[in-house]
Amino acid sequence: MTKTEEIVTSLLTAHREKRKLPSINTDGFPTKDSLYEVQQEFIHRVTGNQDDPVKGYKISLTNKSLQKIFHTDAPVYGTLTDQSVVKDGVLSKKEFFDPLVEAELLFVITEDIPPTAGSEEILENCLIAPGLEIPDCRIEDWFPKISIGELIADNAVTGKVVVGELKKVTPAIPLDNISVKVYHGDEEVAEGPSSYVLDNPLNAVIWLKDTLASQGKSLKKGMMISSGTFFSPFPLELGTYRAVFDHFGEVELKVVE
């Protein structure tokens, strides 16, 4: 069994048995690209024989303070599948290992985006929705202690993404200067600006486009991109969360036992 197969098998076992791993040994994977190959094999095993298993991507570490915690100078991405996207806004906490809460903008690609596309072309071919992301990790006591290698291998701690109403973006919407407030019940528990996300969430999408191009991949019609949190994540609890964004409205998530 190769080292990649060992890691993927341990992750699949953790998912199946809902048992946390003490760690993931990523020695022998000297580059991020080699770790993304582990992630890709994991997605292949999870999705089986689906013709088009990749439904989009989530971008992590889009803030300098979060990058510093994980000893890196750039974001990383995880892969979204059908199981990653929540449409009814209700989740059981039992589905997760050690979940957190993030609020971010979700970009949905309406036409294939070529590797050469600039910001205007990207926006012309996207709809944007308000979103809540629930990152989750198979490694015990993970945030903020795991390595960047473990983060990428565990699919950039992808959990679930909750999608609000899609909206066409116009130049009048300042993507670099909007804010979100998150409520747990009636209590405000977090707020943050879009500038927390690489100064502008669109910059995160551009970073992803360029990174995928370097790996021979691209953004395809129908894909969803979770572009990065507006604040440092916090633990998920039971109850109802509501994220209210400037310009994009709100999205709600009910967390049950």
Buried (B, 14 or more C-beta within 10 A) or exposed (E): EEBBEEBBEBBBEBEEEEEBBEEBEBEEBEEBEBBBBBBBBBBBEBBEEEEEBBBBBBBBBBBEEBBEBBEBEEBBBBBBBEEBBBEEBEBEEEBBBBBBBBBBBBBBBBEEBEEEBEEEEBBEBBBBBBBBBBBBBBBBEBBEEBBBBBBBBBBBBBBBBBBBEBBEBEEEBEBBEBBBBBBBEEEEBBBBBBBBBBBBBBBBBBBBBEBBBEEEBBBBEEBBBBBBBBBBBBEBEEEBBBBBBBBBEBBBBBBEE
